[in-house]
Amino acid sequence: TSVFADVPEAPADPILGLNSAFLADEAPNKISLGVGAFRTDEGKPYVLPVVKRVEQQLAADPATNHEYLPIDGLPAFQKLSAELILGKDSKAMKDGRVVTIQALSGTGALRVGITFLGRFLRTSGSPPAVYIPTPTWSNHRNIVPDAGLGAARTYRYLDAVSGGVDLPSMLADLSDAPAGSVIVLHGCAHNPTGADPSPAQWADILAVVQSRRLIPFFDNAYQGFASGDLDADAASVRLFADAGIDMVLSQSFAKNMGLYGQRIGALSVVLAEGTPDVATAAKAVRSQLKAVVRPMYSSPPAHGARIAVGVLGDEANYAEWKKELAGMAGRIGDMRTALKAALDSNGTPGDWSRIVNQIGMFSYTGLSAQQVAHLRNKHHIYMTSNGRISMAGLTTSTVQRVADAMKDAVE
Ligand code: PMP
């Protein structure tokens, strides 16, 4: 008998496990509103036309080969990615205070970043506490202990009644965090709630971060996807960067370039303004990020990085990408409007305005776990048990059926 015979089964991932259940469902009219991946109005995966063209150029280029990338990835990608989030005229970049490495999408950037912080952000001799919002993307909760920092602590985020941000509670919890704690913030399009702080609220959060000397770790999985505008969606990060404080950024090109399976993202460490001999410090930070990566996966994959460089580094491609991004965000906005209208017109009890007030890939409907189970068992409509709907899973032809099923579940 195998030495592994007694290995206990790990709990299914709440999001990916849901997709397995969906695939196993044989009902012809089943609908998946679970996984956060964009779908066309025909319910199909979407390859951005600009991405397709860059891929064809790469395939036709005799110089393309499959050699290893450096441990920290493609240099051109590092610069373009940092510019995308911090802005082309970023003072931090001009000062040489930004260290960026290519990462295995947003998840890999978070994992490497948290590991680095555990090693080098020593506050009174111990690794820092890491705070994540409640609720948050479920994988945050896995990444922090796996990076060796113990269980993540939480700060309150959602006002369950309004579906918006509960700023007073959030600020109170951040004020209680020990100095030097790491605060994970969603740069925009908070997952799962779709509720983002307003610009004025971001300024209040920054004030607490500064006065408590906290280290913000901005998770950017949806830049350009939330509002359709890359700069608007980076405003929170740029506000904090302008304050000249230490901060860490993860970026993902899964959603905004549709490169989910290519695992392309970036991790940046931004050093505080006024750091003496910043070039030496930046060099050391890069060396330590590479020291985290090398034993973990040695070097990142090349294809996605080359696509991103082809899109970000070429003026015409970049302009086309912005249009395609606005198109994706626009379709999601249309689905929000359509779902709310259908819920209102079929007389579903409740106030559904949060569906149009929320932003990004998801809507946090407020449906209970029981109602979610009813939707799945009776109507073959799948969503995470916290009532989160991936808006891109809706189409013009399914929105009415979903609204009718939601009415049935609520009543
Ligand atoms: N952070 C958040 C908040 C997310 O929603 C996601 C994607 N679901 C990620 C990070 C990372 O995704 P990926 O590793 O595919 O870039």
Boltz pocket constraint, residues with backbone or C-beta under 6 A from the ligand:
constraints:
  - pocket:
      binder: B
      contacts: [[A, 36], [A, 104], [A, 105], [A, 106], [A, 107], [A, 108], [A, 137], [A, 186], [A, 189], [A, 191], [A, 219], [A, 221], [A, 251], [A, 252], [A, 253], [A, 254], [A, 260], [A, 264], [A, 265]]
      max_distance: 6.0
